[in-house]
Amino acid sequence: MLWQEWWVWIVGGIVLAVLEVLAPGYVLLGFAVGAVVTGGLLWFGVLGASLPVVVLVFALVSLLTWLAFRKIFGLRRGQVKVWHDDINEH
């Protein structure tokens, strides 16, 4: 099956990383890292041929990466701009 091939996951991760560059938002980057890590684990033979296990590892790594990037690059305290005047009031 195609999902068992390590290079498919690596290529998918690279495509997601390129899409993240084109449409930044730190959403696709977590999926890209998850796909590359999953591909690496398949390449080294750590993951078996079970689709549920592969998808679970991809989802967990993607979620943990997204949470880490959100913590690192997320909105900082005091970074929110509060508008007191409306441009249309004058």
C-alpha positions in Angstrom: 0.0 0.0 0.0 1.1 3.5 -0.7 0.7 4.7 2.9 3.3 2.1 4.0 6.0 3.8 1.9 8.3 6.1 3.9 9.1 8.4 1.0 5.4 9.2 0.5 5.2 10.6 4.0 8.4 12.6 3.5 7.2 14.1 0.2 3.8 14.8 1.8 5.6 16.6 4.7 7.7 18.7 2.2 4.5 19.6 0.3 2.8 20.7 3.5 5.9 22.8 4.5 5.8 24.5 1.1 2.1 25.2 1.5 2.8 26.7 5.0 5.3 29.1 3.4 2.7 30.1 0.8 -0.1 30.5 3.4 1.5 31.1 6.8 -0.5 30.3 9.9 1.5 27.7 11.8 -1.2 25.1 11.0 0.3 23.1 8.2 3.7 23.2 9.7 2.6 20.8 12.5 1.2 18.4 9.9 4.4 18.7 7.9 6.6 17.8 10.9 4.2 14.9 11.7 4.4 13.6 8.2 8.3 13.8 8.1 8.6 12.1 11.5 6.1 9.4 10.5 8.1 8.8 7.3 11.3 8.6 9.3 9.9 6.1 11.6 8.7 4.0 8.7 12.1 4.3 7.1 13.9 3.0 10.2 11.3 0.2 10.6 10.0 1.4 14.0 6.4 1.5 12.7 4.8 -1.6 11.4 2.4 -2.0 8.5 -0.7 -1.2 10.5 -2.6 1.8 9.1 -4.3 2.7 12.4 -0.9 2.8 14.2 0.7 4.9 11.4 -2.2 7.4 11.4 -2.2 7.6 15.2 1.5 8.4 15.3 1.1 11.0 12.6 -1.8 12.6 14.5 0.0 12.6 17.9 3.2 14.0 16.5 1.3 16.6 14.5 -0.7 17.7 17.6 2.4 17.8 19.8 4.3 19.8 17.2 1.4 22.2 16.7 1.0 22.8 20.5 4.8 23.4 20.8 4.8 25.9 17.9 1.7 27.6 19.4 3.5 27.9 22.7 6.7 29.2 21.0 5.3 31.4 18.3 1.8 32.1 19.7 0.3 35.4 20.8 2.4 36.9 23.5 0.8 38.8 26.5 0.5 42.5 25.7 0.7 41.9 22.0 -2.9 42.5 21.3 -3.7 45.9 19.8 -6.7 47.6 21.5 -8.4 50.3 19.5 -10.0 53.1 21.5 -11.1 55.3 18.6 -13.0 54.3 15.5 -11.8 55.7 12.3 -15.4 56.2 11.2 -16.3 58.4 14.2 -14.6 61.5 12.9 
